Amino acid sequence: MPHPTRLPSYWLVEGTAATACAVRTSPADDLAHNIGALKALFARTTRDSERVIFPINDSALEAGNQSPAFYCIHSLSGAGGTDFCHLARLMPTVRFYGIQAPPKKMRETTFGGSVEAIADYYARVLVQFQPKAPFLLGGWSAGAIIGLEIAQNLRSRGREVVLFAAIDAAPENTGAGRRPWHPVYLLQLAGNLPRWIIHENLMKKDVLCSLVRRVRQKAIALVKGGIAVKRNATDANDHAVEGFIDLSRFPAEQKVFMKRLYAALLAYRPKPYRGNVVAYEAQVKPLFHLPQLGRVWRKIAPGSTIVTVKGTHASILRKAHVQALADDLRERIARIASAPAESAQKDETANGSAG
């Protein structure tokens, strides 16, 4: 695949992303797993940046490297790439690029106000960054939803998206999932309990303490949200974000952006997608909720391939569980990259036979 066009330096993070990934893949990370703090550090060190696309692995930094380019869309925090560091390290034959919400644009009150608008912004950047060749996109959590709309936008511009990888997330508002009181839903929820207990390893003191903190955080957010609903306040969804992310680690403008984007994700209604989708689903589901990703993605993109991999939503891209995902994605990208070469070889053979 052709190398993306080299653009002015402000399009790329100069060292910050590489530093973040180096921290995430260091032995200290195996002990800390302090993802929120790292993302906050990343945001603070680049808060006036207008950069959108930056290299994550060494392959993306190599001038003239013709290996496939894979673009990773940021999650709710807007800090692109840091979630994909371990995956990128295991796939050196692929050029990994992160797509981040430019910290300077986070301060704009409309940026992130709708999935369609933020996806259009990123699609325009991608088309300029890579004016030729098909796109390979991926996203985890909120990035999977934004990524779907980016793929739709690129296709509407006449660009080819040969692969979209959705990692343990899918849009709301599809009507594809079973109701929580459906017997099959309840059986699957009960079947998930043993896996959840084994994965959480509740006998460890630090794990139990972490679980208690998460439950407390969720309870406080629910109470705040309930009070907001009762007062007919407009910030009910804002408190929902506090239930699963410790916002105290983030700068004020980033908190506002995250809450705005979360509301946009809840309001987003996806259109049918005709492209190639592979959805990676974590084997261990949340304790009280089944995402039903397979049902959702097969409704949006009927030809979707669903791949179950080890881990939870939070751990699926961490060092302990990411290997299986990396192996599967590497093989899929290799097949896509080899297809044009095989086609060209067949054409040459056919032309030779005709001569």
C-alpha positions, 0 to 999 in steps of 0.5 A: 500500500502507498505510504500516506502523504507527508503533511506538516508536522502539526498533523503528528504528535512529535514524541508524545504518543511514542512516549505514552506507548513506551510507558504503556508497554513497560514492565511498570505498566504490568503492575500499575495498569493506570490507564486513566492517569496516563490518558490524563498525562497525554492530554495535559502535555498536548492540550494546545495541540491541533494534531489528529493523526500520529504514529503508534509503532515503529513501522508507522515512523519508518519513511517509505514503509509500504506495509498496510496502514491501520487507523485506530480511533480514540475512545471516550477520552479523546486520547487516541492511540494509547489504548492500542499500544500493546496491539501495535507492538504485536503487529510490527508488519502493520503501520499503526496510527492513532486518531485523537480528538485535537485537544485545542478543538475539545474547547469548542462547544460543538466539537463532539456534539454529534457522532456524524459531525466528529466523524466527518471531521476525521474523515476529511483529515484521513482523506488528506493524510492518505489520498490514495489506497483503501482504508483499514480502520478500527476502534475500541469502546466509543472508538468503534461507534465513531469509527463506524460513522467514519467508515460510512463517511469515507465510503460516501466520498467514494473511498474504499474501506476494506476492513473495519474492526470494532473492538468490544463495542457497538452503537445503541438505538438499533433494536437488535438486542433482546430485552433484559427480561427475555429468558435467553438473555437471563440464561446468558447473564447467569452463564456469564457469572462464573467467568466474571468471578474467575476473571475478577479473582475476588479472593485477592484483597486489592481486586476486592478493594478495586471492585468496592471502589467501582461499585461506590463510584457507580452508585454515586453516579446513579444517585446524582443522575437520579436527582438530575432526572427528578429536577428535569436537569439536562446533565443526567447523562453527565453523571453517567460518565462519572459512573465508569470513569474517574473524571478527576484525572482529566482537565476541565475542558476534556471532562466537558468534551467527554460528557458531550461526546457520551451524549452524542453516542447515546443519541447516534442512530447508525445506518446500515453498513455494506462494508467488511466488519469484524467485531471482537467481543470480550469473552467476559461480559459485565456483571449486570449487562449483556452488550449482545454485540453479535446481534447488533453488528449483524443487524447493522452489517449483515456480513459481520464476522464476530470473534470472541477473545479473552478478557473483559471490555477493560482488559481486552487490549491489555498485555495479558489478553491482547495476543489472540486479537492481534493474531486474528487481526494480523492474519486478516490484514495480511490476506487483504494486503496480499489480495491486490498482489495475487490479482496482479500476478493472475493478470500478468499470467493471463496476459502472458498466456494470451501472448 
